[in-house]
Amino acid sequence: MSLLAGFAQETITPSLDMPVYLAGFGRNRLAHSVHDELMVKALALVDGETKLIVVALDLLGLARTQCQQIENQIQQDIAATQLLIACNHTHHGPDTLGLWGPDEMTSGVDPIYLDFLRKRVVAVAKSTMNDLQTVVVRSGSTIVPGIAKNARDPDILDEELNCLQFTSTETQAILASWFIYPCHPETLWENNPHITADYAAALRARVEVETGAPCLVMVGALGGMMTPDVEEHSFAEANRIGERLAVAGMKTLANHPDQPVKLSYRRTEMKLPLENPLFKMAAETGLLATTFDVEETILTEASLLKLGSSWFFAVPGELLPKMGLIYRQKMKEAGASNATIIGLANDELGYILPAEEFVTPTNYLEPGASYEESMSVGPGVEPVLSKTLENLLILDSRKSL
C-alpha cells in the first residue's frame, strides 16, 4: 500500500468582542489586538487500515478530555481514525486550560470559544479526508544554534530542527511541510497584548511562500526552560527566529530525496501519580481542565509515530531537553534515522522532569529555583513515560517481525 495524505486548515483566532485572557505568563493579561491569525492545520495520513490525522494548534495547550471529545466526534463519521493533536505552546493565545484568568480563583477559559474550537478542529480534521493523494516523503534534521537557551540548565541544549515534506505523486506538487523545534514560542514575553503564534507564524509564512504549500509547526522537548535567546522581546526578533528556522529547514530538506514510506502509529494510556497540591486544588475547584481519580492519578497517553525511518515520540507535556535527548537516542538505537519528540501531544500536564533531578518545592506558591517542579504533575511522571517509550519500541519491533 502507498501512503495517502490530505490537508486542511482554518483560523481559530478568538473574537475580541469578549475579554480574551492570554495564557502562559501572569494572570489577567488581556488581548488588545490580533497581530497574526491563530491556526489549526491538519494532515491526514492513511496507510492501509491505519488512519491518523495530525493536528497542529496555535494554543498553549489542550487537556486530554478536550482532545478525546474531538477524536470521538470525528470517529462518529470516520471510523477507526486516530488523532494526534499537538499545541505549539504559544504564550500569546487564549487560555484553554484555566490558569490564566483575572485572578487565582477564576478560570480564563471562555466556554463559548472552547465550543467553537472543538467544532472547528473537528471540521478541519474531517476535511483532510476529502482529497487524499498518494505521497512521497522527504525528511531531515539539522542543528540550528543560537535560537534557544536553557534557562534552567544552560549546559543542556537540544537545538535540532526536524522537518518533513509531503509531495503528491499525482501532481508532483508539495502537499505540506512539517517543522518541529524545541523552543517556547514566547519571544514577545509577558507584556505583549497582541494575539500571535510568535516565531511559529514567521516560520510557516516563509516556508509557505517558498513551497507554495501549507506548513505545520510543532515543538519538541522545550521544557526546562528552552526559551528564545534574544536581546529584546519584539516581533522583529520573532520574525528573525522564524525566518532562520525556515531557511535552515528548507536547506536540509533540499539535500534529502523523496521516498515512499510506511506509516505506523502506536499509542498507550498511562496512569500518573498526581503529587502537585496546587494542581489538585485547581482541578477540584474546576479551575484546571484536568481530572484525576480517587487514587489521585491522572490518565493520559503517549504514542510512537513512524514514517519510514523518521520516528516521533509524542508526549503529553513539556519534556525537559535532557530526557528528550535520551529518548531520541533510544529511538535511534532501535532503528530510527531521524528521531523527534512531539511535545504537548493529546494533553498538557506541564513540565516533565528527570525524577532524579526533581526538587520538591518547600512552598509551591513561592517555588524559587523549583519553578518547573511547581508546574509539574510530580516526579513520578518521567519514570512512567520512560517505561512507556521502552514498551512502545518493543511492541513495534515485534509487530515488524
ROVEX-519012 format. One record per residue (C-alpha): residue number from 0; x, z, y; residue in one letter. Coordinates in steps of 0.5 Angstrom, whole numbers, padded with zeros to 4 digits. Layout:
N
(NUM; (X; Z; Y); A)
...
//
This chain:
401
(0; (0000; 0000; 0000); M)
(1; (0002; -0001; 0007); S)
(2; (0002; 0004; 0013); L)
(3; (-0004; 0002; 0017); L)
(4; (-0004; 0005; 0025); A)
(5; (-0009; 0005; 0030); G)
(6; (-0009; 0009; 0037); F)
(7; (-0014; 0011; 0042); A)
(8; (-0013; 0015; 0049); Q)
(9; (-0017; 0019; 0054); E)
(10; (-0017; 0023; 0060); T)
(11; (-0018; 0031; 0059); I)
(12; (-0017; 0033; 0066); T)
(13; (-0022; 0039; 0068); P)
(14; (-0026; 0038; 0074); S)
(15; (-0024; 0042; 0081); L)
(16; (-0032; 0043; 0082); D)
(17; (-0031; 0049; 0079); M)
(18; (-0025; 0054; 0079); P)
(19; (-0019; 0052; 0074); V)
(20; (-0014; 0057; 0072); Y)
(21; (-0008; 0054; 0071); L)
(22; (-0004; 0057; 0064); A)
(23; (0003; 0059; 0063); G)
(24; (0005; 0064; 0068); F)
(25; (0002; 0069; 0072); G)
(26; (-0006; 0070; 0073); R)
(27; (-0011; 0068; 0078); N)
(28; (-0007; 0061; 0079); R)
(29; (-0012; 0056; 0081); L)
(30; (-0011; 0049; 0081); A)
(31; (-0012; 0046; 0088); H)
(32; (-0011; 0038; 0086); S)
(33; (-0009; 0033; 0081); V)
(34; (-0002; 0030; 0081); H)
(35; (-0003; 0026; 0075); D)
(36; (-0008; 0026; 0069); E)
(37; (-0008; 0030; 0063); L)
(38; (-0009; 0026; 0057); M)
(39; (-0011; 0026; 0050); V)
(40; (-0007; 0021; 0046); K)
(41; (-0009; 0020; 0038); A)
(42; (-0005; 0016; 0033); L)
(43; (-0009; 0015; 0026); A)
(44; (-0004; 0014; 0020); L)
(45; (-0007; 0011; 0014); V)
(46; (-0003; 0010; 0007); D)
(47; (-0008; 0009; 0001); G)
(48; (-0012; 0015; 0000); E)
(49; (-0008; 0019; 0006); T)
(50; (-0011; 0019; 0013); K)
(51; (-0008; 0023; 0018); L)
(52; (-0010; 0023; 0026); I)
(53; (-0004; 0026; 0030); V)
(54; (-0007; 0028; 0037); V)
(55; (-0002; 0030; 0043); A)
(56; (-0006; 0034; 0048); L)
(57; (-0003; 0036; 0055); D)
(58; (-0005; 0043; 0055); L)
(59; (-0001; 0050; 0054); L)
(60; (-0004; 0051; 0047); G)
(61; (-0011; 0051; 0043); L)
(62; (-0013; 0056; 0038); A)
(63; (-0014; 0054; 0031); R)
(64; (-0021; 0056; 0031); T)
(65; (-0022; 0050; 0036); Q)
(66; (-0017; 0045; 0032); C)
(67; (-0022; 0047; 0026); Q)
(68; (-0028; 0045; 0030); Q)
(69; (-0025; 0039; 0032); I)
(70; (-0023; 0037; 0025); E)
(71; (-0029; 0039; 0022); N)
(72; (-0033; 0034; 0026); Q)
(73; (-0029; 0028; 0025); I)
(74; (-0030; 0030; 0018); Q)
(75; (-0037; 0029; 0018); Q)
(76; (-0036; 0022; 0020); D)
(77; (-0029; 0020; 0017); I)
(78; (-0029; 0024; 0010); A)
(79; (-0022; 0027; 0008); A)
(80; (-0019; 0025; 0015); T)
(81; (-0014; 0031; 0017); Q)
(82; (-0012; 0032; 0024); L)
(83; (-0005; 0034; 0027); L)
(84; (-0007; 0037; 0034); I)
(85; (0000; 0039; 0038); A)
(86; (-0001; 0041; 0045); C)
(87; (0006; 0040; 0049); N)
(88; (0005; 0046; 0053); H)
(89; (0005; 0044; 0060); T)
(90; (0004; 0050; 0064); H)
(91; (0000; 0046; 0069); H)
(92; (-0006; 0045; 0066); G)
(93; (-0013; 0049; 0065); P)
(94; (-0013; 0056; 0061); D)
(95; (-0015; 0054; 0054); T)
(96; (-0013; 0061; 0051); L)
(97; (-0016; 0066; 0055); G)
(98; (-0010; 0070; 0058); L)
(99; (-0009; 0067; 0065); W)
(100; (-0016; 0069; 0069); G)
(101; (-0017; 0072; 0075); P)
(102; (-0015; 0079; 0072); D)
(103; (-0012; 0082; 0066); E)
(104; (-0019; 0083; 0064); M)
(105; (-0023; 0077; 0065); T)
(106; (-0021; 0070; 0061); S)
(107; (-0019; 0064; 0065); G)
(108; (-0023; 0059; 0060); V)
(109; (-0028; 0055; 0062); D)
(110; (-0033; 0054; 0056); P)
(111; (-0036; 0048; 0059); I)
(112; (-0029; 0045; 0060); Y)
(113; (-0028; 0047; 0053); L)
(114; (-0034; 0044; 0050); D)
(115; (-0032; 0038; 0054); F)
(116; (-0025; 0038; 0051); L)
(117; (-0028; 0038; 0044); R)
(118; (-0033; 0033; 0045); K)
(119; (-0027; 0028; 0048); R)
(120; (-0022; 0030; 0043); V)
(121; (-0027; 0028; 0037); V)
(122; (-0029; 0022; 0040); A)
(123; (-0022; 0019; 0041); V)
(124; (-0020; 0021; 0034); A)
(125; (-0025; 0018; 0031); K)
(126; (-0024; 0011; 0036); S)
(127; (-0017; 0011; 0033); T)
(128; (-0020; 0008; 0026); M)
(129; (-0024; 0003; 0029); N)
(130; (-0018; -0002; 0030); D)
(131; (-0013; -0001; 0024); L)
(132; (-0007; -0005; 0024); Q)
(133; (-0001; -0006; 0019); T)
(134; (0005; -0003; 0022); V)
(135; (0013; -0002; 0021); V)
(136; (0016; 0004; 0024); V)
(137; (0023; 0005; 0027); R)
(138; (0025; 0012; 0028); S)
(139; (0032; 0015; 0031); G)
(140; (0034; 0021; 0034); S)
(141; (0039; 0023; 0040); T)
(142; (0042; 0028; 0044); I)
(143; (0040; 0029; 0051); V)
(144; (0045; 0034; 0054); P)
(145; (0044; 0038; 0061); G)
(146; (0036; 0037; 0061); I)
(147; (0034; 0044; 0058); A)
(148; (0038; 0051; 0058); K)
(149; (0036; 0057; 0053); N)
(150; (0034; 0063; 0058); A)
(151; (0034; 0068; 0052); R)
(152; (0041; 0066; 0049); D)
(153; (0045; 0061; 0053); P)
(154; (0049; 0059; 0047); D)
(155; (0044; 0057; 0042); I)
(156; (0041; 0050; 0044); L)
(157; (0037; 0044; 0041); D)
(158; (0038; 0038; 0045); E)
(159; (0036; 0033; 0040); E)
(160; (0030; 0028; 0042); L)
(161; (0027; 0025; 0036); N)
(162; (0023; 0018; 0037); C)
(163; (0019; 0013; 0033); L)
(164; (0016; 0007; 0035); Q)
(165; (0010; 0003; 0031); F)
(166; (0010; -0004; 0031); T)
(167; (0004; -0009; 0029); S)
(168; (0006; -0014; 0023); T)
(169; (0000; -0018; 0025); E)
(170; (0001; -0019; 0033); T)
(171; (0009; -0017; 0033); Q)
(172; (0007; -0012; 0039); A)
(173; (0009; -0005; 0040); I)
(174; (0002; -0001; 0038); L)
(175; (0005; 0006; 0040); A)
(176; (0011; 0010; 0041); S)
(177; (0012; 0018; 0040); W)
(178; (0017; 0022; 0043); F)
(179; (0019; 0030; 0041); I)
(180; (0024; 0034; 0045); Y)
(181; (0024; 0042; 0045); P)
(182; (0023; 0044; 0052); C)
(183; (0018; 0047; 0056); H)
(184; (0014; 0043; 0061); P)
(185; (0015; 0048; 0067); E)
(186; (0019; 0044; 0072); T)
(187; (0015; 0046; 0077); L)
(188; (0015; 0053; 0076); W)
(189; (0010; 0059; 0078); E)
(190; (0008; 0057; 0085); N)
(191; (0005; 0050; 0083); N)
(192; (-0002; 0049; 0084); P)
(193; (-0003; 0042; 0082); H)
(194; (-0005; 0040; 0075); I)
(195; (0000; 0036; 0072); T)
(196; (0003; 0034; 0065); A)
(197; (0010; 0036; 0068); D)
(198; (0016; 0032; 0066); Y)
(199; (0012; 0029; 0060); A)
(200; (0008; 0025; 0065); A)
(201; (0014; 0021; 0067); A)
(202; (0017; 0021; 0060); L)
(203; (0011; 0017; 0058); R)
(204; (0010; 0013; 0064); A)
(205; (0017; 0010; 0064); R)
(206; (0016; 0009; 0056); V)
(207; (0009; 0005; 0057); E)
(208; (0012; 0001; 0063); V)
(209; (0018; -0001; 0058); E)
(210; (0014; -0003; 0052); T)
(211; (0007; -0004; 0054); G)
(212; (0004; 0001; 0049); A)
(213; (0002; 0008; 0050); P)
(214; (0007; 0014; 0048); C)
(215; (0005; 0021; 0045); L)
(216; (0009; 0026; 0048); V)
(217; (0010; 0033; 0044); M)
(218; (0015; 0039; 0044); V)
(219; (0020; 0042; 0039); G)
(220; (0023; 0048; 0038); A)
(221; (0022; 0050; 0045); L)
(222; (0022; 0058; 0044); G)
(223; (0027; 0063; 0047); G)
(224; (0026; 0060; 0052); M)
(225; (0028; 0053; 0052); M)
(226; (0026; 0051; 0060); T)
(227; (0028; 0045; 0064); P)
(228; (0035; 0046; 0067); D)
(229; (0034; 0045; 0074); V)
(230; (0036; 0047; 0081); E)
(231; (0030; 0046; 0084); E)
(232; (0023; 0046; 0082); H)
(233; (0020; 0040; 0084); S)
(234; (0016; 0033; 0082); F)
(235; (0023; 0030; 0083); A)
(236; (0026; 0034; 0078); E)
(237; (0020; 0033; 0073); A)
(238; (0021; 0025; 0074); N)
(239; (0028; 0026; 0073); R)
(240; (0028; 0029; 0067); I)
(241; (0022; 0025; 0064); G)
(242; (0026; 0018; 0066); E)
(243; (0032; 0021; 0063); R)
(244; (0029; 0022; 0056); L)
(245; (0025; 0016; 0056); A)
(246; (0031; 0012; 0057); V)
(247; (0035; 0015; 0052); A)
(248; (0030; 0015; 0047); G)
(249; (0029; 0007; 0048); M)
(250; (0036; 0006; 0048); K)
(251; (0036; 0010; 0041); T)
(252; (0030; 0006; 0038); L)
(253; (0033; -0001; 0040); A)
(254; (0039; 0001; 0035); N)
(255; (0034; 0002; 0029); H)
(256; (0031; -0003; 0025); P)
(257; (0023; -0004; 0024); D)
(258; (0022; -0001; 0017); Q)
(259; (0016; -0001; 0012); P)
(260; (0015; 0007; 0011); V)
(261; (0010; 0011; 0006); K)
(262; (0006; 0017; 0009); L)
(263; (0006; 0024; 0006); S)
(264; (0002; 0030; 0009); Y)
(265; (0002; 0037; 0006); R)
(266; (-0001; 0043; 0009); R)
(267; (-0002; 0050; 0007); T)
(268; (-0005; 0056; 0010); E)
(269; (-0001; 0062; 0012); M)
(270; (-0003; 0070; 0013); K)
(271; (0001; 0073; 0018); L)
(272; (0001; 0080; 0020); P)
(273; (-0001; 0082; 0027); L)
(274; (0003; 0087; 0030); E)
(275; (0002; 0086; 0037); N)
(276; (-0002; 0091; 0040); P)
(277; (-0003; 0087; 0046); L)
(278; (-0006; 0081; 0042); F)
(279; (-0010; 0086; 0038); K)
(280; (-0014; 0089; 0044); M)
(281; (-0014; 0082; 0047); A)
(282; (-0017; 0079; 0041); A)
(283; (-0022; 0085; 0040); E)
(284; (-0025; 0084; 0047); T)
(285; (-0026; 0077; 0047); G)
(286; (-0020; 0075; 0052); L)
(287; (-0016; 0072; 0047); L)
(288; (-0018; 0066; 0043); A)
(289; (-0015; 0068; 0036); T)
(290; (-0018; 0072; 0031); T)
(291; (-0016; 0077; 0025); F)
(292; (-0019; 0080; 0019); D)
(293; (-0020; 0087; 0017); V)
(294; (-0013; 0087; 0014); E)
(295; (-0010; 0086; 0021); E)
(296; (-0008; 0079; 0019); T)
(297; (-0008; 0072; 0022); I)
(298; (-0010; 0066; 0018); L)
(299; (-0006; 0060; 0021); T)
(300; (-0003; 0054; 0018); E)
(301; (0004; 0050; 0018); A)
(302; (0005; 0043; 0015); S)
(303; (0010; 0038; 0013); L)
(304; (0009; 0030; 0015); L)
(305; (0014; 0025; 0012); K)
(306; (0014; 0018; 0015); L)
(307; (0019; 0015; 0010); G)
(308; (0026; 0019; 0012); S)
(309; (0023; 0022; 0018); S)
(310; (0020; 0029; 0017); W)
(311; (0017; 0033; 0021); F)
(312; (0015; 0041; 0020); F)
(313; (0009; 0043; 0024); A)
(314; (0009; 0050; 0026); V)
(315; (0003; 0054; 0030); P)
(316; (0007; 0056; 0036); G)
(317; (0013; 0057; 0040); E)
(318; (0019; 0057; 0035); L)
(319; (0026; 0059; 0037); L)
(320; (0031; 0054; 0037); P)
(321; (0036; 0058; 0032); K)
(322; (0030; 0057; 0027); M)
(323; (0029; 0050; 0029); G)
(324; (0036; 0048; 0027); L)
(325; (0036; 0052; 0021); I)
(326; (0029; 0049; 0019); Y)
(327; (0032; 0042; 0021); R)
(328; (0038; 0043; 0017); Q)
(329; (0034; 0045; 0011); K)
(330; (0030; 0038; 0011); M)
(331; (0036; 0034; 0012); K)
(332; (0039; 0037; 0005); E)
(333; (0032; 0036; 0002); A)
(334; (0033; 0028; 0004); G)
(335; (0031; 0027; 0011); A)
(336; (0035; 0022; 0015); S)
(337; (0031; 0025; 0022); N)
(338; (0028; 0032; 0022); A)
(339; (0024; 0034; 0027); T)
(340; (0020; 0041; 0029); I)
(341; (0013; 0040; 0032); I)
(342; (0011; 0046; 0036); G)
(343; (0004; 0049; 0038); L)
(344; (0001; 0045; 0032); A)
(345; (-0006; 0046; 0030); N)
(346; (-0005; 0053; 0033); D)
(347; (-0002; 0057; 0039); E)
(348; (0001; 0064; 0036); L)
(349; (0006; 0065; 0042); G)
(350; (0014; 0066; 0040); Y)
(351; (0016; 0065; 0033); I)
(352; (0023; 0069; 0033); L)
(353; (0028; 0070; 0027); P)
(354; (0026; 0077; 0024); A)
(355; (0033; 0080; 0024); E)
(356; (0033; 0079; 0032); E)
(357; (0026; 0082; 0033); F)
(358; (0027; 0088; 0038); V)
(359; (0020; 0091; 0039); T)
(360; (0019; 0093; 0046); P)
(361; (0018; 0100; 0047); T)
(362; (0013; 0098; 0053); N)
(363; (0009; 0092; 0051); Y)
(364; (0007; 0092; 0059); L)
(365; (0014; 0092; 0061); E)
(366; (0018; 0089; 0056); P)
(367; (0024; 0087; 0060); G)
(368; (0029; 0083; 0055); A)
(369; (0024; 0083; 0050); S)
(370; (0019; 0079; 0053); Y)
(371; (0019; 0074; 0048); E)
(372; (0017; 0079; 0043); E)
(373; (0012; 0082; 0047); S)
(374; (0009; 0075; 0047); M)
(375; (0009; 0074; 0039); S)
(376; (0005; 0076; 0034); V)
(377; (0010; 0080; 0031); G)
(378; (0017; 0080; 0027); P)
(379; (0013; 0078; 0020); G)
(380; (0012; 0071; 0022); V)
(381; (0018; 0068; 0021); E)
(382; (0019; 0070; 0014); P)
(383; (0013; 0067; 0012); V)
(384; (0014; 0061; 0016); L)
(385; (0021; 0060; 0013); S)
(386; (0018; 0061; 0006); K)
(387; (0012; 0056; 0007); T)
(388; (0017; 0051; 0009); L)
(389; (0021; 0052; 0003); E)
(390; (0015; 0052; -0001); N)
(391; (0013; 0045; 0002); L)
(392; (0019; 0042; 0001); L)
(393; (0019; 0044; -0007); I)
(394; (0012; 0042; -0008); L)
(395; (0013; 0035; -0004); D)
(396; (0019; 0034; -0008); S)
(397; (0015; 0035; -0015); R)
(398; (0010; 0030; -0012); K)
(399; (0015; 0025; -0011); S)
(400; (0018; 0025; -0018); L)
//
